[in-house]
Amino acid sequence: MKLKNYIDNTYYVLCNSYFIICLVCASLAIILNVSVLHLSFGIAGIVLISILMYFFYARVYYFEKKELIVRVGFFVKRFKYKDIKKSYITKNNRLSYATSKKRIAIKFKGRKGKEIYISPERMDEALLKLINNTGGK
């Protein structure tokens, strides 16, 4: 089962402010009569950074038979269900594979203090799938 990531409004605010800053810089460059070559390099840089941001922020969670697969942009991380100790819904600001405040925390066996956070769009369905695959934990 494939679930996409849930993204809070703060991501859109940050992303929109980034584009506003880029547009302001481009308009200042035009007003200040910067050469066309420099302006074209700046616009190409903006487009390249935008494409890279899109790939970096693309998060997808795959619930396979024996493992949870988290894909963040180009990176893939696999977590075995048998290693999961506990999973529950929480709200916090720690950095992880999740981009929203409301997220699923997953604690692992044998790793003291090791936990990850994911934030799929259909959180209840994902938590139920995790609980079923880990044997009711």
C-alpha positions, 0 to 999 in steps of 0.5 A: 500500500502506497501513501503520500505524505501530508504537508502542513500549511507552513511548508506552503508559506515557506515555499511561497515566501521563497518564490516571492524573494526570488521574484523580488531579486529578479525584479531588482536585477531588472530595475538596476539594469543587470546584464541579461547573462547574469539575469538568465543565470539567476533564473536558471538557478531559481528553476534548478533549486525549485526542481530540487526542492520538489524532489527533496520534499516528495515523501512517500510511504510504502507498507509492504508485507515485511517492512515499511519503506520511506522514500524521501526524494532520492533517498530510500529507508527500510524499516522491518515490522519485527523491529517496531516496538510501538507506534502512536499518533503524536504532535511535536516539532522534531525533525524526521521523515514527517513534515507536519506537526501531527504525525505517527511516532514509531519506536524500535526494539533494542534501540534506546530512544530511537524513533522516527516520525512519519505523516501520511495523508490518511493517518488512521489507515496508516496507523491501523496498517502498522498495528496490524503488521506489528502484531497489535503494538 
